[in-house]
Amino acid sequence: MKLSHITSLGCGLILALALGSNRAAALPSINGGINFDGTATTDTGSLATATAFTSISNTFVDPNTTSGSYASVPPMTSVAFSSFSFNSGSVTPLWSFTSGGATYSFAATSIFINSQSSSFLNLSGNGIASITGFADTAGTWTITDTGNAPTFTFGSGTTVRGGVPDSGATALLIALGLLAAGLGVKFYGRQGPGPLLAA
């Protein structure tokens, strides 16, 4: 098989892969943030000695705190939070809700106790954000509780900073470059060496 034929075949295969990659990477990453308010109870009835949330209730989207991929979520939208142990390591889902036909959720993959006293509790961690029509994207979460027993004021925030997907553009550029090279080889084979090479 001639070199020009091999090059053209390779270009065709790479171009097909590029177009396939473009379709596979079509889902955008999640970007933005969202905050929630509500109430919570703990296993010991105290923030200082708590090791778990036994309930997180009356939670809703905090007005004027949504941005990016969450910007279209109406304020006061009801949100379901999972109760969890602080040493469980993960919570799936940490929270979830439905709005505008799309399901929003966040799975915590780590849990850290940053501060704990009789009147203040702060947890945080990493996790994975999910929204219908978007690619799952890594993010971070926080939970802060204040007040007095038995029911504490609950606040939570989630921030996601996804990258911009390549959408196959790099592979497409490579394919076009090889295609040009293949055409050059084919043309060179038909015309013979140029004047400088012939000399």
Secondary structure, 3 states (H helix, E strand, C coil): CCHHHHHHHHHHHHHHHHHHHHHHCCCCECEEEEEEEEEEEECCCCCCCCCEEEEEEEEEECCCCCCHHHCCCCCCCECEECCEECCCCCEEEEEEEEECCEEEEEEECCCEEEEECCCEEEEEEEEEEEECCCECEEEEEEEEEECCCCCEEEEEEEEEECCCCCCCHHHHHHHHHHHHHHHHHHHHHHHCCCHHHHC
